C-alpha cells in the first residue's frame, strides 16, 4: 500500500490541502493494491487491507495470463473491517496476480 498524505481532522495548511486535492484529481486516491493467488487446491484467499470495510466494493484486474482465466470465476464472499475473502476455483496454474481497487 502506497503512502499518501492524510490530512488531520482539525484542518491543515492550504498547501497541504491543495496537494491532497490535486493528487485526488489526478487519480492518486490511495485505493489500489495487488494480490497473488498461488497454485494450490485452496478455493478461498484472504485479502487483508486496513482500507476494507463491510460495505467496500472490491474490483479486480488480471495482470498475467494465469489470472485472466479466473475473471469470471471469483467473487468476494465476505467483507469485514480490514479483510475480505475471495472465493475462486482451484488454481492449478502458475501464480495468478491481480491488481485491485477498494471503494468505500
C-alpha positions in Angstrom: 0.0 0.0 0.0 1.4 3.4 -1.0 1.6 6.2 1.5 -0.3 9.3 0.6 -0.7 12.4 2.7 -3.6 12.2 5.1 -5.0 15.5 6.4 -5.7 15.9 10.1 -9.4 16.2 11.1 -8.7 19.5 12.7 -7.6 21.0 9.4 -4.3 21.7 7.5 -2.3 24.3 5.8 -3.6 25.4 2.3 -0.5 23.9 0.6 -1.2 20.5 2.2 -4.9 20.7 1.2 -4.1 21.6 -2.3 -1.6 18.7 -2.6 -4.2 16.2 -1.4 -6.9 17.6 -3.7 -4.6 17.8 -6.7 -3.5 14.2 -6.2 -7.1 13.1 -5.9 -8.0 14.9 -9.1 -5.0 13.1 -10.8 -6.4 9.7 -9.8 -4.0 9.2 -6.9 -6.6 8.3 -4.3 -4.7 5.5 -2.4 -7.3 2.8 -3.1 -5.3 0.2 -5.1 -3.2 -2.9 -4.3 -2.2 -6.3 -5.7 -2.8 -9.9 -4.7 -1.4 -13.2 -5.8 -3.4 -16.4 -6.0 -0.7 -19.1 -5.7 -1.1 -22.5 -7.4 -2.8 -24.7 -4.8 -6.0 -26.6 -4.0 -7.4 -23.7 -2.0 -10.7 -22.2 -3.1 -10.5 -19.2 -0.8 -7.9 -16.5 -0.5 -7.9 -13.9 2.3 -7.3 -10.3 1.4 -6.1 -8.2 4.4 -6.1 -4.5 3.9 -6.9 -1.8 6.5 -8.9 0.1 3.9 -11.5 -2.7 3.5 -14.9 -2.3 5.4 -18.1 -4.3 5.5 -19.6 -2.1 2.7 -16.5 -1.8 0.5 -16.7 -2.6 -3.3 -13.6 -4.5 -4.4 -12.8 -4.8 -8.1 -10.1 -6.9 -9.7 -8.0 -6.6 -12.9 -5.9 -9.6 -14.1 -2.3 -8.8 -14.7 -1.0 -12.0 -16.2 -2.2 -14.9 -18.3 -2.9 -17.2 -15.4 -5.1 -14.6 -13.7 -7.1 -14.0 -16.9 -8.8 -17.4 -16.6 -10.2 -16.5 -13.1 -12.0 -13.4 -14.2 -15.5 -15.0 -14.4 -14.8 -17.4 -11.6 -14.0 -15.4 -8.5 -16.1 -13.2 -6.2 -15.9 -11.6 -2.7 -17.7 -14.0 -0.4 -17.3 -11.9 2.8 -16.1 -8.5 3.9 -15.2 -7.3 7.4 -13.3 -4.4 8.8 -9.7 -4.8 7.4 -10.3 -8.0 5.4 -12.2 -9.8 2.7 -12.5 -13.4 1.5 -12.1 -14.1 -2.2 -13.8 -17.4 -3.3 -12.5 -18.9 -6.5 -11.9 -22.2 -8.3 -8.8 -24.3 -7.6 -5.7 -22.7 -9.2 -3.6 -25.4 -10.9 -1.6 -23.0 -13.0 1.2 -20.7 -12.1 0.6 -17.8 -9.7 -2.4 -15.6 -10.8 -1.8 -12.0 -10.0 -4.4 -9.2 -9.8 -4.5 -5.5 -9.2 -7.5 -4.4 -7.2 -9.3 -1.3 -6.1 -11.2 -0.7 -2.9 -14.0 1.9 -2.9 -16.0 2.7 0.3 
